[in-house]
């Protein structure tokens, strides 16, 4: 059997692409090297931040384009995926504050540090705080499952334990080597996260990717009565949010050691872990550093943090989203669909800043 499209990787981006392509009438097979919902890549975990960028007009605009697509997925799946809990940025430069006022005058506000500390006593602030009521949290595992459920309902075939060992372009088709025999497709979408460069070596030019094992922690609040918006703190670059049932997740952005995705150990690196605990003790009076649980996740990023969404012949690639891409998931699915089907022009690369 020859498929219209084979999608390699059933994480968030691959599942979104499969749903969008199946909805467009394409015959789709998704090839996942592990199981659905596995913890080896960058899409697992219960929550992610949803926030329009504070001082980047393009990223803010694209985030707002993604928002109704999340609501559409909620309607299609019957799941709650995006909760608007509010979000804050602090530690930003005066120039960033001025840009924020211009970009978000209708949807955000700037609070003095003292005012913010009174409202959110779990934090320590030393600079103006940028507040966006429409920010919040996404339920990541739930979202990936919803995308897969809708994609399957639309006719997409999802195969697990099907690692793609190689791609070959032959007679206007792409052959994908998987256990049990080759899969043939007219086009291929590669959304394999940190495994993407190895799989596409010699087939598609890519920037160098840096794969790191990040190590945030969940911290117990000292009081159940505190309000915890999603948050980003610049200098040091850190992030976090409250996750019901787990506590407040805090991480130092892109600070983990480089790893091979096939041999990572999932264990916190002691020096970096100590730095995180010291940071929380200094900046979060509402959290108890002695009651915390380490977690592990992968980042795969280009040197400039540019997202790669591009097409070369019959191969479309979407990669490099770690740390800031999850909020765009259904929008990336639409972009990939348009690249595959010849829909509206899609920029080949994205560079999202703060």
C-alpha positions as a LaTeX table, in Angstrom:
\begin{tabular}{lrrr}
\hline
Residue & $x$ (\AA) & $y$ (\AA) & $z$ (\AA) \\
\hline
Unk1 & 0.00 & 0.00 & 0.00 \\
Unk2 & 1.18 & 3.50 & $-0.84$ \\
Unk3 & 0.10 & 6.32 & 1.45 \\
Unk4 & $-0.32$ & 9.96 & 0.52 \\
Unk5 & 1.76 & 11.02 & 3.53 \\
Unk6 & 3.90 & 9.22 & 6.10 \\
Unk7 & 4.52 & 11.15 & 9.31 \\
Unk8 & 7.64 & 10.14 & 11.25 \\
Unk9 & 7.18 & 10.77 & 14.96 \\
Unk10 & 3.94 & 10.86 & 16.94 \\
Unk11 & 4.78 & 13.61 & 19.40 \\
Unk12 & 2.86 & 16.87 & 19.54 \\
Unk13 & 3.93 & 18.22 & 16.15 \\
Unk14 & 3.60 & 14.92 & 14.31 \\
Unk15 & 0.17 & 14.26 & 15.80 \\
Unk16 & $-0.96$ & 17.79 & 14.88 \\
Unk17 & 0.30 & 17.32 & 11.32 \\
Unk18 & $-1.46$ & 13.95 & 11.04 \\
Unk19 & $-4.75$ & 15.44 & 12.21 \\
Unk20 & $-4.50$ & 18.39 & 9.82 \\
Unk21 & $-3.54$ & 16.22 & 6.85 \\
Unk22 & $-6.24$ & 13.63 & 7.53 \\
Unk23 & $-8.79$ & 16.44 & 7.80 \\
Unk24 & $-7.60$ & 17.63 & 4.38 \\
Unk25 & $-8.47$ & 14.22 & 2.93 \\
Unk26 & $-4.99$ & 12.74 & 2.77 \\
Unk27 & $-4.32$ & 9.08 & 3.49 \\
Unk28 & $-1.89$ & 9.27 & 6.40 \\
Unk29 & 0.25 & 6.79 & 8.31 \\
Unk30 & 2.12 & 7.85 & 11.45 \\
Unk31 & 5.27 & 5.91 & 12.34 \\
Unk32 & 6.30 & 6.13 & 16.00 \\
Unk33 & 9.50 & 4.44 & 17.13 \\
Unk34 & 8.28 & 3.96 & 20.71 \\
Unk35 & 4.72 & 3.89 & 22.09 \\
Unk36 & 2.13 & 6.65 & 21.96 \\
Unk37 & 2.63 & 9.07 & 24.83 \\
Unk38 & 6.16 & 7.85 & 25.62 \\
Unk39 & 8.54 & 9.88 & 27.81 \\
Unk40 & 11.67 & 9.70 & 25.65 \\
Unk41 & 11.19 & 12.90 & 23.62 \\
Unk42 & 10.07 & 16.48 & 24.15 \\
Unk43 & 6.26 & 16.21 & 24.11 \\
Unk44 & 5.52 & 14.31 & 27.31 \\
Unk45 & 4.46 & 15.81 & 30.62 \\
Unk46 & 1.21 & 17.20 & 31.92 \\
Unk47 & 1.55 & 20.95 & 31.28 \\
Unk48 & 3.16 & 23.67 & 29.20 \\
Unk49 & 3.03 & 27.47 & 29.26 \\
Unk50 & 0.74 & 29.37 & 26.92 \\
Unk51 & 1.79 & 33.00 & 26.58 \\
Unk52 & 2.01 & 35.62 & 23.84 \\
Unk53 & 5.61 & 36.82 & 23.73 \\
Unk54 & 6.13 & 39.98 & 25.73 \\
Unk55 & 8.16 & 41.96 & 23.20 \\
Unk56 & 8.07 & 40.05 & 19.90 \\
Unk57 & 5.25 & 41.14 & 17.61 \\
Unk58 & 5.45 & 38.14 & 15.27 \\
Unk59 & 5.42 & 35.59 & 18.07 \\
Unk60 & 2.57 & 37.38 & 19.81 \\
Unk61 & 0.53 & 37.44 & 16.61 \\
Unk62 & 1.13 & 33.75 & 15.91 \\
Unk63 & 0.22 & 32.84 & 19.49 \\
Unk64 & $-3.11$ & 34.55 & 19.04 \\
Unk65 & $-3.60$ & 32.66 & 15.78 \\
Unk66 & $-3.01$ & 29.44 & 17.68 \\
Unk67 & $-5.49$ & 30.26 & 20.46 \\
Unk68 & $-8.70$ & 29.60 & 18.44 \\
Unk69 & $-7.13$ & 26.44 & 17.02 \\
Unk70 & $-6.72$ & 25.13 & 20.57 \\
Unk71 & $-10.38$ & 25.91 & 21.20 \\
Unk72 & $-11.27$ & 24.08 & 17.98 \\
Unk73 & $-9.31$ & 21.01 & 19.14 \\
Unk74 & $-11.10$ & 21.17 & 22.47 \\
Unk75 & $-14.45$ & 21.14 & 20.67 \\
Unk76 & $-13.35$ & 18.26 & 18.41 \\
Unk77 & $-12.01$ & 16.14 & 21.27 \\
Unk78 & $-14.26$ & 17.08 & 24.17 \\
Unk79 & $-11.18$ & 17.78 & 26.31 \\
Unk80 & $-10.12$ & 20.88 & 28.26 \\
Unk81 & $-6.67$ & 21.72 & 26.88 \\
Unk82 & $-6.05$ & 25.42 & 27.53 \\
Unk83 & $-6.81$ & 27.17 & 30.81 \\
Unk84 & $-6.26$ & 30.93 & 31.00 \\
Unk85 & $-4.78$ & 31.42 & 34.45 \\
Unk86 & $-2.89$ & 34.63 & 33.63 \\
Unk87 & 0.83 & 34.95 & 33.06 \\
Unk88 & 3.66 & 37.25 & 34.12 \\
Unk89 & 7.11 & 38.23 & 32.83 \\
Unk90 & 9.64 & 40.02 & 35.04 \\
Unk91 & 13.31 & 40.85 & 34.95 \\
Unk92 & 12.81 & 42.42 & 31.52 \\
Unk93 & 14.68 & 45.48 & 30.24 \\
Unk94 & 13.08 & 48.95 & 30.13 \\
Unk95 & 12.96 & 48.60 & 26.33 \\
Unk96 & 11.00 & 45.37 & 26.68 \\
Unk97 & 8.54 & 47.07 & 29.00 \\
Unk98 & 8.00 & 49.86 & 26.45 \\
Unk99 & 7.49 & 47.34 & 23.66 \\
Unk100 & 5.05 & 45.39 & 25.83 \\
Unk101 & 2.97 & 48.53 & 26.37 \\
Unk102 & 2.75 & 49.00 & 22.60 \\
Unk103 & 1.98 & 45.38 & 21.74 \\
Unk104 & $-0.37$ & 44.48 & 24.57 \\
Unk105 & $-2.08$ & 47.73 & 25.55 \\
Unk106 & $-5.51$ & 46.15 & 25.11 \\
Unk107 & $-4.76$ & 42.78 & 26.69 \\
Unk108 & $-2.02$ & 43.32 & 29.27 \\
Unk109 & $-0.75$ & 45.66 & 31.95 \\
Unk110 & 2.49 & 46.67 & 33.65 \\
Unk111 & 2.59 & 46.42 & 37.44 \\
Unk112 & 5.15 & 47.88 & 39.79 \\
Unk113 & 7.19 & 45.29 & 41.67 \\
Unk114 & 5.51 & 46.20 & 44.97 \\
Unk115 & 2.02 & 45.87 & 43.50 \\
Unk116 & 2.88 & 42.52 & 41.93 \\
Unk117 & 4.37 & 41.18 & 45.19 \\
Unk118 & 1.17 & 42.08 & 47.02 \\
Unk119 & $-0.92$ & 40.23 & 44.47 \\
Unk120 & 1.44 & 37.24 & 44.09 \\
Unk121 & 3.31 & 36.86 & 47.40 \\
Unk122 & 4.82 & 33.56 & 46.28 \\
Unk123 & 7.28 & 35.48 & 44.09 \\
Unk124 & 10.03 & 38.01 & 44.74 \\
Unk125 & 10.12 & 40.88 & 42.24 \\
Unk126 & 12.79 & 43.52 & 41.65 \\
Unk127 & 11.47 & 45.03 & 38.42 \\
Unk128 & 8.19 & 45.90 & 36.70 \\
Unk129 & 5.97 & 42.90 & 36.02 \\
Unk130 & 4.26 & 42.37 & 32.66 \\
Unk131 & 0.86 & 40.77 & 33.17 \\
Unk132 & $-1.23$ & 39.02 & 30.51 \\
Unk133 & $-4.61$ & 37.70 & 31.73 \\
Unk134 & $-4.95$ & 35.55 & 28.58 \\
Unk135 & $-1.84$ & 33.51 & 29.32 \\
Unk136 & $-2.07$ & 30.22 & 31.13 \\
Unk137 & $-1.35$ & 26.52 & 30.91 \\
Unk138 & $-1.80$ & 23.86 & 28.28 \\
Unk139 & $-2.38$ & 20.23 & 29.23 \\
Unk140 & 0.33 & 18.63 & 27.12 \\
Unk141 & $-0.20$ & 14.87 & 27.45 \\
Unk142 & $-3.92$ & 15.38 & 27.13 \\
Unk143 & $-3.43$ & 17.53 & 24.02 \\
Unk144 & $-1.22$ & 14.96 & 22.26 \\
Unk145 & $-3.74$ & 12.22 & 23.00 \\
Unk146 & $-6.58$ & 14.44 & 21.72 \\
Unk147 & $-4.71$ & 15.10 & 18.46 \\
Unk148 & $-4.09$ & 11.38 & 17.97 \\
Unk149 & $-7.70$ & 10.48 & 18.76 \\
Unk150 & $-9.08$ & 13.00 & 16.27 \\
Unk151 & $-6.49$ & 12.04 & 13.63 \\
Unk152 & $-7.46$ & 8.35 & 13.97 \\
Unk153 & $-11.13$ & 9.25 & 13.77 \\
Unk154 & $-10.39$ & 11.05 & 10.51 \\
Unk155 & $-8.71$ & 7.94 & 9.10 \\
Unk156 & $-5.03$ & 8.33 & 10.01 \\
Unk157 & $-3.24$ & 5.07 & 10.83 \\
Unk158 & $-0.92$ & 5.19 & 13.84 \\
Unk159 & 1.79 & 2.53 & 14.08 \\
Unk160 & 3.86 & 2.14 & 17.24 \\
Unk161 & 7.21 & 0.38 & 17.72 \\
Unk162 & 7.99 & 1.38 & 14.12 \\
Unk163 & 11.37 & 3.13 & 14.09 \\
Unk164 & 12.32 & 4.51 & 10.69 \\
Unk165 & 15.87 & 3.37 & 9.97 \\
Unk166 & 16.31 & 5.16 & 6.63 \\
Unk167 & 14.53 & 7.14 & 3.91 \\
Unk168 & 15.02 & 6.61 & 0.18 \\
Unk169 & 13.48 & 8.57 & $-2.68$ \\
Unk170 & 12.72 & 6.21 & $-5.54$ \\
Unk171 & 10.41 & 6.48 & $-8.58$ \\
Unk172 & 8.55 & 9.55 & $-7.27$ \\
Unk173 & 7.93 & 7.78 & $-3.95$ \\
Unk174 & 9.66 & 7.80 & $-0.59$ \\
Unk175 & 10.49 & 4.42 & 0.93 \\
Unk176 & 10.79 & 4.27 & 4.69 \\
Unk177 & 12.63 & 1.32 & 6.22 \\
Unk178 & 10.71 & 0.06 & 9.24 \\
Unk179 & 10.59 & $-3.33$ & 10.96 \\
Unk180 & 8.50 & $-5.73$ & 8.92 \\
Unk181 & 9.19 & $-4.09$ & 5.55 \\
Unk182 & 9.26 & $-0.75$ & 3.79 \\
Unk183 & 6.42 & 1.79 & 3.92 \\
Unk184 & 5.88 & 3.83 & 0.75 \\
Unk185 & 4.44 & 7.31 & 0.59 \\
Unk186 & 4.19 & 10.12 & $-1.91$ \\
Unk187 & 5.35 & 12.58 & 0.74 \\
Unk188 & 6.96 & 12.34 & 4.16 \\
Unk189 & 6.70 & 14.65 & 7.18 \\
Unk190 & 9.55 & 14.30 & 9.68 \\
Unk191 & 8.66 & 15.47 & 13.18 \\
Unk192 & 11.15 & 13.34 & 15.08 \\
Unk193 & 12.50 & 15.95 & 17.48 \\
Unk194 & 16.12 & 15.25 & 18.48 \\
Unk195 & 16.26 & 12.25 & 16.15 \\
Unk196 & 15.55 & 14.46 & 13.10 \\
Unk197 & 19.15 & 15.39 & 12.11 \\
Unk198 & 20.35 & 11.79 & 12.06 \\
Unk199 & 17.36 & 10.59 & 10.03 \\
Unk200 & 17.63 & 13.38 & 7.44 \\
Unk201 & 21.41 & 13.45 & 7.12 \\
Unk202 & 22.31 & 13.85 & 3.45 \\
Unk203 & 18.67 & 14.34 & 2.41 \\
Unk204 & 17.68 & 17.76 & 3.76 \\
Unk205 & 20.05 & 20.58 & 4.77 \\
Unk206 & 19.50 & 21.48 & 8.41 \\
Unk207 & 21.19 & 23.82 & 10.87 \\
Unk208 & 23.09 & 22.10 & 13.68 \\
Unk209 & 20.85 & 20.93 & 16.49 \\
Unk210 & 21.76 & 20.98 & 20.17 \\
Unk211 & 20.01 & 18.31 & 22.24 \\
Unk212 & 19.95 & 18.88 & 26.00 \\
Unk213 & 18.46 & 17.08 & 28.98 \\
Unk214 & 16.62 & 19.69 & 31.01 \\
Unk215 & 15.89 & 19.17 & 34.69 \\
Unk216 & 13.12 & 21.29 & 36.20 \\
Unk217 & 11.46 & 20.38 & 39.47 \\
Unk218 & 8.01 & 20.45 & 41.01 \\
Unk219 & 7.99 & 22.41 & 44.28 \\
Unk220 & 5.37 & 22.30 & 47.02 \\
Unk221 & 3.79 & 25.70 & 47.81 \\
Unk222 & 3.92 & 26.70 & 51.49 \\
Unk223 & 0.24 & 27.66 & 51.31 \\
Unk224 & $-2.68$ & 26.40 & 49.26 \\
Unk225 & $-4.16$ & 29.91 & 49.15 \\
Unk226 & $-1.52$ & 31.49 & 46.91 \\
Unk227 & $-2.25$ & 32.36 & 43.29 \\
Unk228 & 0.28 & 31.07 & 40.74 \\
Unk229 & 0.10 & 32.53 & 37.24 \\
Unk230 & 2.36 & 31.03 & 34.60 \\
Unk231 & 5.66 & 32.91 & 34.70 \\
Unk232 & 8.89 & 33.76 & 32.91 \\
Unk233 & 11.82 & 35.40 & 34.67 \\
Unk234 & 14.54 & 36.90 & 32.51 \\
Unk235 & 18.03 & 36.98 & 34.02 \\
Unk236 & 18.36 & 34.14 & 34.87 \\
Unk237 & 16.14 & 32.81 & 32.12 \\
Unk238 & 13.62 & 30.64 & 33.90 \\
Unk239 & 10.00 & 29.61 & 33.63 \\
Unk240 & 7.25 & 27.83 & 35.46 \\
Unk241 & 3.59 & 27.30 & 36.24 \\
Unk242 & 1.31 & 25.64 & 38.71 \\
Unk243 & 0.28 & 22.11 & 37.78 \\
Unk244 & $-2.73$ & 20.75 & 39.67 \\
Unk245 & $-1.79$ & 17.73 & 41.72 \\
Unk246 & 1.97 & 18.16 & 41.27 \\
Unk247 & 2.93 & 21.61 & 42.57 \\
Unk248 & 4.71 & 24.52 & 40.94 \\
Unk249 & 7.08 & 23.56 & 38.14 \\
Unk250 & 10.22 & 25.72 & 37.94 \\
Unk251 & 13.02 & 25.28 & 35.43 \\
Unk252 & 16.13 & 27.13 & 34.31 \\
Unk253 & 15.65 & 27.51 & 30.56 \\
Unk254 & 18.05 & 25.67 & 28.22 \\
Unk255 & 20.54 & 24.99 & 30.99 \\
Unk256 & 20.87 & 21.21 & 30.79 \\
Unk257 & 23.82 & 19.12 & 29.57 \\
Unk258 & 24.04 & 17.94 & 25.97 \\
Unk259 & 22.97 & 14.33 & 25.54 \\
Unk260 & 22.33 & 11.63 & 22.99 \\
Unk261 & 18.55 & 11.01 & 22.95 \\
Unk262 & 19.13 & 7.27 & 22.77 \\
Unk263 & 21.42 & 7.05 & 25.80 \\
Unk264 & 20.25 & 9.82 & 28.18 \\
Unk265 & 20.06 & 8.77 & 31.83 \\
Unk266 & 17.09 & 10.92 & 33.00 \\
Unk267 & 19.03 & 11.80 & 36.19 \\
Unk268 & 19.58 & 15.39 & 37.36 \\
Unk269 & 23.11 & 16.70 & 36.95 \\
Unk270 & 24.07 & 17.64 & 40.55 \\
Unk271 & 25.64 & 21.06 & 39.93 \\
Unk272 & 22.77 & 22.29 & 37.77 \\
Unk273 & 20.25 & 20.82 & 40.20 \\
Unk274 & 21.88 & 22.69 & 43.08 \\
Unk275 & 21.71 & 25.93 & 41.07 \\
Unk276 & 17.97 & 25.45 & 40.55 \\
Unk277 & 17.36 & 24.84 & 44.26 \\
Unk278 & 19.35 & 27.94 & 45.18 \\
Unk279 & 17.46 & 29.98 & 42.59 \\
Unk280 & 14.07 & 28.89 & 43.97 \\
Unk281 & 15.15 & 29.65 & 47.53 \\
Unk282 & 16.17 & 33.16 & 46.44 \\
Unk283 & 13.23 & 34.10 & 44.21 \\
Unk284 & 10.20 & 32.11 & 45.41 \\
Unk285 & 9.31 & 32.70 & 49.07 \\
Unk286 & 6.05 & 30.85 & 48.45 \\
Unk287 & 7.75 & 27.55 & 47.62 \\
Unk288 & 9.46 & 25.02 & 49.86 \\
Unk289 & 12.80 & 23.96 & 48.31 \\
Unk290 & 13.01 & 21.03 & 50.70 \\
Unk291 & 9.85 & 19.47 & 49.23 \\
Unk292 & 10.39 & 18.98 & 45.53 \\
Unk293 & 10.51 & 16.32 & 42.84 \\
Unk294 & 12.95 & 16.37 & 39.87 \\
Unk295 & 11.68 & 15.75 & 36.34 \\
Unk296 & 13.49 & 15.28 & 33.05 \\
Unk297 & 12.75 & 16.46 & 29.52 \\
Unk298 & 14.57 & 16.95 & 26.21 \\
Unk299 & 15.22 & 20.14 & 24.30 \\
Unk300 & 16.22 & 20.10 & 20.64 \\
Unk301 & 17.11 & 23.54 & 19.35 \\
Unk302 & 19.04 & 25.26 & 16.59 \\
Unk303 & 21.81 & 27.71 & 17.61 \\
Unk304 & 19.50 & 30.70 & 17.09 \\
Unk305 & 16.42 & 29.00 & 18.61 \\
Unk306 & 14.84 & 29.22 & 15.15 \\
Unk307 & 12.09 & 26.73 & 14.45 \\
Unk308 & 12.67 & 24.74 & 11.27 \\
Unk309 & 9.52 & 24.24 & 9.22 \\
Unk310 & 10.54 & 23.59 & 5.64 \\
Unk311 & 10.05 & 21.37 & 2.61 \\
Unk312 & 12.66 & 19.84 & 0.31 \\
Unk313 & 11.05 & 17.89 & $-2.52$ \\
Unk314 & 8.80 & 15.20 & $-1.05$ \\
Unk315 & 10.17 & 15.68 & 2.49 \\
Unk316 & 8.74 & 18.22 & 4.92 \\
Unk317 & 10.46 & 18.76 & 8.27 \\
Unk318 & 9.28 & 20.45 & 11.46 \\
Unk319 & 11.77 & 20.48 & 14.33 \\
Unk320 & 13.60 & 22.61 & 16.89 \\
Unk321 & 10.60 & 23.62 & 19.01 \\
Unk322 & 11.82 & 22.86 & 22.51 \\
Unk323 & 11.19 & 25.30 & 25.30 \\
Unk324 & 8.86 & 27.58 & 23.39 \\
Unk325 & 7.00 & 25.70 & 20.67 \\
Unk326 & 4.20 & 23.79 & 22.35 \\
Unk327 & 1.77 & 26.73 & 22.33 \\
Unk328 & 1.94 & 26.71 & 18.52 \\
Unk329 & 1.17 & 22.99 & 18.09 \\
Unk330 & $-2.14$ & 23.17 & 16.13 \\
Unk331 & $-0.83$ & 26.11 & 14.10 \\
Unk332 & 2.32 & 24.17 & 13.16 \\
Unk333 & 0.05 & 21.32 & 12.09 \\
Unk334 & $-1.72$ & 23.72 & 9.74 \\
Unk335 & 1.59 & 25.07 & 8.41 \\
Unk336 & 2.85 & 21.55 & 7.71 \\
Unk337 & $-0.41$ & 20.65 & 5.98 \\
Unk338 & $-0.07$ & 23.67 & 3.71 \\
Unk339 & 3.53 & 22.79 & 2.83 \\
Unk340 & 2.49 & 19.25 & 1.94 \\
Unk341 & $-0.69$ & 20.12 & 0.06 \\
Unk342 & 0.39 & 23.36 & $-1.58$ \\
Unk343 & $-1.86$ & 25.52 & 0.56 \\
Unk344 & $-1.21$ & 29.18 & 1.51 \\
Unk345 & 2.43 & 30.19 & 1.65 \\
Unk346 & 4.10 & 29.25 & 4.91 \\
Unk347 & 7.34 & 30.87 & 6.09 \\
Unk348 & 10.13 & 28.32 & 6.04 \\
Unk349 & 11.68 & 29.41 & 9.35 \\
Unk350 & 10.50 & 31.07 & 12.52 \\
Unk351 & 12.55 & 32.95 & 15.07 \\
Unk352 & 10.69 & 33.59 & 18.29 \\
Unk353 & 12.36 & 35.67 & 20.94 \\
Unk354 & 11.10 & 36.64 & 24.36 \\
\hline
\end{tabular}
